[in-house]
Amino acid sequence: MPASERPREKADRHGIEALTDAELLAIFIRTGRPGKNALAMASELLHTGAGLVALSRATALEIRKKVSGIGKAKSIELAAAFEIGKRLARSREERPLLDSPARIFEVFGQEFLSLRRESLRVILLDTKLRLLLVEEVALGSINECVAHPREIFRPAIIHSAYSLVLVHNHPSGDPQPSAADRRLTSALREAASMLQINLMDHMILGSPDGGRLPYFSFRDAGLL
């Protein structure tokens, strides 16, 4: 590959943000195999892995099974790089202000995008709508996550939270609520009223797709 087209040289000249997804992966892959350089292998990995987001959910073993020539060391390095990104996203702010659905997606969206199963989590907030605690209350399959209202409200009672936001993801990427999501929200609305707990919102996080919002807010939709 001509020096001007190599990912490391391009990053050095124009900055790492100028690299494509394939070029970023090629830096970790480093060397190719007979007939394919590192960049071609990175493109193949993205294709077989269904894109960068889906690839970030894969284990090291799954990564090296996707493309011939990626061994144990390279696959572990790639998995480690994805994990660093997830941890940085989580620690961007120690106690971020979460006063809108857009802000909640900004803080938690990337982490939820990396999940392959539905995760139902409770976000607890103080009186200034700053994060107190995030607690997972249920982990489901690829398309369903079930929890009883008592498990959902229990963390808010224990930690004396001012308000609560329920968040779960749709691994398919489509944040539109299912019939089960609507039933759960209705039950939670009634339970919150009885327990006198401020249920600020129930949000479903998906992935960006064209002009569609990458999340659904029951509060914004007038359903809570």
Stockholm file with secondary structure:
# STOCKHOLM 1.0

chainA/1-224         MPASERPREKADRHGIEALTDAELLAIFIRTGRPGKNALAMASELLHTGAGLVALSRATALEIRKKVSGIGKAKSIELAAAFEIGKRLARSREERPLLDSPARIFEVFGQEFLSLRRESLRVILLDTKLRLLLVEEVALGSINECVAHPREIFRPAIIHSAYSLVLVHNHPSGDPQPSAADRRLTSALREAASMLQINLMDHMILGSPDGGRLPYFSFRDAGLL
#=GR chainA/1-224 SS CCGGGSHHHHHHHHCGGGSCHHHHHHHHHCSCBTTBCHHHHHHHHHHHTTSHHHHHTSCHHHHHHHSTTCCHHHHHHHHHHHHHHHHHHHTSCSSCBCCSHHHHHHHHHHHHHTCSSCEEEEEEECTTSBEEEEEEEEECCSSCCCCCHHHHHHHHHHTTCSEEEEEEECTTSCCCCCHHHHHHHHHHHHHHHHHTCEEEEEEEECCCBTTBCSEEETTTTTCC
#=GC SS_cons         CCGGGSHHHHHHHHCGGGSCHHHHHHHHHCSCBTTBCHHHHHHHHHHHTTSHHHHHTSCHHHHHHHSTTCCHHHHHHHHHHHHHHHHHHHTSCSSCBCCSHHHHHHHHHHHHHTCSSCEEEEEEECTTSBEEEEEEEEECCSSCCCCCHHHHHHHHHHTTCSEEEEEEECTTSCCCCCHHHHHHHHHHHHHHHHHTCEEEEEEEECCCBTTBCSEEETTTTTCC
//
